[in-house]
Amino acid sequence: MAETVSDAPARFGFGENWLKFSALLSDERIDAAERSLASMLHVDSLDGRSFLDIGCGSGLFSLAAAHLGAGRIQSFDYDGDSVACTGAVKDRFLPEKADWTIERGDITDPEYTKSLGTFDVVYSWGVLHHTGAMWEAMENACALVAPGGTLFLSIYNDQGRRSKAWRRVKKLYNDLPRPLRVPYTLLITIPRHIPTAARATLAGEPGEYFRSWFTPKERGMSRWHDVIDWIGGYPFEVAKPEEIFHFCRDRGFSLRELETQGGGLGCNEFVFDRSPLAVSDAVR
């Protein structure tokens, strides 16, 4: 597959990070992922609906979709380590599911995405802004949603100058020699967490704060692995919530659910429904 990102040598090893995270997977983390997926989609189950996981990472949310009853599941990722990680998660937790396909693929490659067909639920959490071609990736992701289907996205919030500063932080992480990356991460991260640790200590709950680094976060995630992903996650693009809304609205989608960062750090989450009358480019 042809390289589509011009600054690929600086690309963060997302899959390497997910492989380390996958060793922590437990029933507790999987249950948390299932709850978060069902809650945001406003469903109790996926009832045999087809599910596409764009940028599957650890494979946790493909697994959550399977546990919620999804039928055909397609998981793909640009990073070969992520593909391997998702495969290992399937083999470990749900090896009997024959209609779960896992492969390497590029959401910015229109020929590849057209070959996939369409899906009832298209899920891409924290992925498209790391492609180096976010709006092209958005275009292709929208085309993968079946008429009447659902698109669940999360995209980094545009913080203006702060986002530009974070982009430099991330670029430098990937330019550093590997032995310096963890010290660099600590140098960036510790000052930001000192106030929180101090408040917990003053409240007589220092243990609660430190346990939070080792217990599952919302969505079943790991705080430390999320920090590594945040500091190193490059390429890095951002968008304002209204930009995502307008882009999808103009392609026949209506917004059903929205959770924003209120102008702060992190991802805004969107759930869109596609018009039942829409005709996808993928099936024309």
Residue, then its C-alpha position, 0 to 999 in steps of 0.5 A: m500500500a502506498e504511503t499517504v502521509s508525507d511526514a511518515p518518519a515522524r509517525f508515532g508508534f500507536g500499535e506499539n503502545w496498544l500492544k503494551f496496553s493489551a496486556l492489561l485487558s480484563d473483564e473490568r476494562i471490557d465491561a467499561a468499553e461496552r458500557s461507554l459504547a452502548s451509552m454513546l450510541h443509546v442502545d442496549s445491544l447492536d443486534g446483529r448490526s454490521f460494525l466497522d472499526i476504523g483505526c482499531g488500535s488495541g481491538l478493545f472496541s471491536l471486542a466490545a461491539a461483538h459482546l454487544g451483539a454486532g454481526r459482521i465486524q471489520s477492524f482495520d488499522y494503518d499500523g501493523d502492530s495495531v492489527a497484530c494486537t487486535g488479532a491477539v485480542k480476538d484470539r484471546f477473548l472471542p476466537e469463535k467469532a468467524d465474521w470478525t475480519i482484521e486487516r491492515g488498511d488506510i482510511t485515506d486510501p479511497e480505493y481501499t475504503k471503496s472495497l469495504g462496502t458500507f456498515d450499519v455502525v462506523y466507529s472511529w475514536g481518536v483516529l482520523h486526526h492522526t492520519g495527516a489527512m484528516w478531512e480526506a479521512m473524514e470524507n472516506a469514513c462518511a462514505l462507509v456508513a450505510p443509508g440509515g446507519t450511524l457514524f461515531l467519531s471523536i476528533y481532537n478539539d481545536q484550542g487555537r494556539r495551544s493546539k499548535a504548541w501541542r503539535r510541536v510537543k508531539k513532533l519533538y517526541n517522535d524526533l527524539p532518540r527512543p531512550l529519551r522519549v519516556p523522560y521527555t513524557l515525564l518532563i511534560t506530564i508531571p508539572r501538569h499533574i502536580p496540582t491534582a496530586a497536591r489537592a488529593t494530598l491536602a484532602g487526605e486522599p493521596g492513595e486515591y490519586f495514585r490508584s487512578w493511574f492503575t485502575p481502568k479509566e472511562r472507556g476501559m482505558s489506561r491512564w499511563h498509556d493514554v498519556i504516552d498516546w497524547i504526548g507522542g500522537y503524531p501526525f496531529e490535527v484538530a477541528k472545532p465542533e461546528e466544523i465537524f458538524h457542518f462537514c457531516r451535515d453537508r453529506g446527509f448526516s444529522l447529529r444525534e449525540l455530542e460531547t465536547q471538551g468545552g474549549g479544553l484539551g481532548c476529543n470531542e465526540f459525535v454520533f451522527d445518523r445518516s439519512p435512510l435515503a442517502v446513496s453511498d459512493a461506496v455502492r454506486 
